[in-house]
Amino acid sequence: MTDLDIARAARLAPLTDVAASMGIAPHLLEPYGEHVAKIKLSALDELADRPKARYVVVSAITPTPLGEGKTTTTVGLGQGMRLIGKRATVAIRQPSMGPTFGIKGGAAGGGHSQVVPMETLNLHLTGDFHAVTAAHNMLSAILDNHLYHGNDAGIDPYSITWRRVLDVNDRVLRNVIVGLGSRSDGIPRQTGFDITAASEVMAIFALARSLPELRERLGRIVVGYTRDSKPVTAEDIGGAGAMAVIMREALKPNLLQTLENTPVLVHAGPFGNIAHGNSSVIADLIGIRGGDFLITEAGFGADMGAERFFNIKCRASGLVPDAAVVVATVRALKVHSGNHAIVAGRPLPPALLAENPQEVAAGGANLRKQIENIRLHGVAPVVAINAFPQDHPSEHAVIARIAEEMGARWAVCTNFADGGAGATELAEAVAEAAETPTAFRFLYPDSAPLREKIETIARRVYGADGVDYAPAAARQLDVYERNGFGTLPVCIAKTHLSISSDPSLRGAPTGWRLPVREARASVGAGFIYLICGDMRTMPGLGAHPAAHRIDIDAEGNIVNLA
Amino acid sequence: MTDLDIARAARLAPLTDVAASMGIAPHLLEPYGEHVAKIKLSALDELADRPKARYVVVSAITPTPLGEGKTTTTVGLGQGMRLIGKRATVAIRQPSMGPTFGIKGGAAGGGHSQVVPMETLNLHLTGDFHAVTAAHNMLSAILDNHLYHGNDAGIDPYSITWRRVLDVNDRVLRNVIVGLGSRSDGIPRQTGFDITAASEVMAIFALARSLPELRERLGRIVVGYTRDSKPVTAEDIGGAGAMAVIMREALKPNLLQTLENTPVLVHAGPFGNIAHGNSSVIADLIGIRGGDFLITEAGFGADMGAERFFNIKCRASGLVPDAAVVVATVRALKVHSGNHAIVAGRPLPPALLAENPQEVAAGGANLRKQIENIRLHGVAPVVAINAFPQDHPSEHAVIARIAEEMGARWAVCTNFADGGAGATELAEAVAEAAETPTAFRFLYPDSAPLREKIETIARRVYGADGVDYAPAAARQLDVYERNGFGTLPVCIAKTHLSISSDPSLRGAPTGWRLPVREARASVGAGFIYLICGDMRTMPGLGAHPAAHRIDIDAEGNIVNLA
């Protein structure tokens, strides 16, 4: 059975029952079709007196290009919690529609640990991504219109950082010249499109705690600079109000359910490299009042998503995590031994599937470092061994031993095959870990200069010997400090395929320095991001994309949506 | 009170009650928020045995740039019908979001004849336009990806007609070069963006009678030609299935209500010049089973929207109209006298407001011709005099006299100020007109060659002396005939501000010839369109667009959405 077959065979509970299981009454729901609802923001006030759930973030070791089943584990853990008698809510990002039609397929978990309805989740959902696209491009139009009608703000056209976005994999949009034609067709200049998930509007919407805060953050977006390097904001050019109006409904979190009827909040989907890669703060502020556990997922490995979860998302939300899951797989640790390479879209190398606990041990440095990266923030780590049919018990034993050596709880998870029943041990381990009082701390204070923040992450989280700044990046950081952006946290945009900035380095690389090529500001979202390597913000399609196969059948059902 | 104030003060009926009033049971509804629902397509079969309602199209004289209140009259007529004891359903297009933030403002009717909730109607609604944007741009990405991965179909890049779309007023996107950068960033070429309403996907979705038909029509889209002028379709490059999947939910019509709780189907919004400018066939196929009257609106004047309603939309739907309303205003007829000009965004010239029945009579030729344009199709015309506070009874009397001379029923409407109570006379007149057996006929048969179809419309509807083809247009028409597209109906894209192709000519111009500059094919939608004049398919923003003022207030309410 494919994931889509399993999803379609699911017995969905009435959404009012799902909502009730997290203490949300029907008057707080706005239905969108039969199996999805938005939760009204009045829930924030109405639930404020409820006790807070334990807050658990699901992260991972450094993944292979296939991913290591983090969403599947997150969903399975939510399902497993219910089986051990705990009320759990799951909170995840909305998948980007573009990659659904590329190579990646959908992102709803997998097997018997999925969010449903999966078609809705992977296509449009309630239109939040479309709202981000519309709000972002509205500001782009207002900006070019500002240049066209006299440029009163004195924007230097070559300083413009605000591009356009679309939720599609379309490489030819990366670099475009707009404004060609006649005088009435605007002022020509070079710019480009990113995928919608990479929009600063997406990051803002993921970090705002209320509609007024969303409005303020949108106003703070810096679209470019004057000729004397003063920032020009969305507020300055009269774009923030319209954007807030376009985003007003999107700010309400979406409620779906797992195959086993666990409530799932699906909300926002910021990029995991140039943005913080975490689902929305506002969903978590509602979900934290929903029972015993709120389980959320952070993008990529613990050096990436979890670090930003702690230092960017928790800083914005004020919520304090009680435990962190680190998902590990045999195959990824074997890759971290340096003996194998996995290429997306190609079959796994057969040698990778042979029983080889030594190889798992050889890759263990990555797991050790990622556990340490959780500990750095004072949070209790739990290792989830996401079991695959080709794994061998001797290989799981190696992972378990590493976890124990590091003082971390661990459990083998078979929730892909078995649903929540395959994650009850993980649920018990997480529940125990979360019982111990949290010693959560940020990695750096707001007041540290930007370079100090960058170096702290580079050395302590990534294990680098130091940081090298390209001249342009150094100049840019000086401009940011001068403009008062120095108190913002930082988001380091590097490869997710290595703890280092070199995607070919496996394990826990040492003896390297982080090269910061460029610095950019997401002032509305509230972080400075540093480009360290080739960061693709608009994917392309392959020669045989999923789009060629996805279709409707004679009964109108969707086929080949992976 | 502004329109938004009136809309917000409305007492909305539960949507299940609204649906019940058109015979739609709750199991056929998919709620989207509290006051909007999609109607499941199973309604088509389930309601098939119900008697058909009388089918009324609302058209107008040639409008000024301000519009003459066609939507307001359509909504008011729906409200008025109920007051005379008739069960009526209204069907209109979804407004385009781009212009809402430009100069135009929202499009939900006005005063006490509005569709509510107006904020939802004018912003996103249920995301159908976003789906069109996504489906259209998915095909664009697949097309450029096809060129990038070897161009197996042998597409001549210079022949590509498929552009990209966004629902925003953004002039710099009209002409762009894509594919700049390095080898991995695609193949550079010049192209551009249209507004989403101008997408062929929008026209297709407005004309399809079922999901399988939508899928087929999408497959027939011609994206460009091979070097030996053979058409290359969306099916050929593997894009149609993905597009259908993206459009699957959008095909379900949206149910809203008027201020007086009349059911309103809001569905699709194709452009009124390069496309047929009518709301969806599928909404009408459902609405026609909803009671005594289905009232729908056609874009621009009777020479434009109504002609396409008859010859394109009714041809696709198989539905037969029973009556047509021609909305006339004193101010527009005064403009048709040739003595005044109205500029959008500027105050009306004071001379236009003085009592002047002679001037109304002088502009009457336009009304006469537009009544005749209805009659040409064998349909009974009814003149709706949309009364403004500045009008004088002597001026209304002139309009009434012209209607009577032409053998048309007429009524003065005050439904902007008075709601349905201001449209009961119109409702009575329409009910009487619709009682007479219809003699509906198409203006031309499918089998007529394209040039004959064009000349028939030009001479009989527009009053032209003939048609002149630019060499490129003539060549293109030959290609279409050769490729088997000659049996399609035609859609003439000319100015909507004159019955002629010259926007400065008022009244009912004669002694002119229609210049066809260019011919294009919307093969999926099923019509050939002819460019006669400057057709803008991507609007721009003015120096002071509505976007600068639209905002949320401290309570999170939307302000300044006109």
Interface residues (C-beta under 8 A of the other chain):
Chain A: E30 P31 Y32 G33 E34 K38 M97 F101 L123 H124 T126 G127 H130 A131 T133 A134 N137 M138 S140 A141 I142 D144 N145 Y148 H149 G150 L166 D167 V168 N169 D170 R171 V172 L173 R174 N175 V176 I177 V178 G179 L180 G181 S184 D185 G186 I187 P188 R189 Q190 L211 P212 R215 G238 G239 A240 G241 A242 A244 V245 I246 R248 E249 G540 L541 G542 A543 P545 A547 H548 R549 I550 D551 I552 A554 G556 I558 L561
Chain B: E30 P31 Y32 G33 E34 K38 M97 F101 L123 H124 T126 G127 H130 A131 T133 A134 N137 M138 S140 A141 I142 D144 N145 Y148 H149 G150 L166 D167 V168 N169 D170 R171 V172 L173 R174 N175 V176 I177 V178 G179 L180 G181 S184 D185 G186 I187 P188 R189 Q190 L211 P212 R215 G238 G239 A240 G241 A242 A244 V245 I246 R248 E249 G540 L541 G542 A543 P545 A547 H548 R549 I550 D551 I552 A554 G556 I558 L561
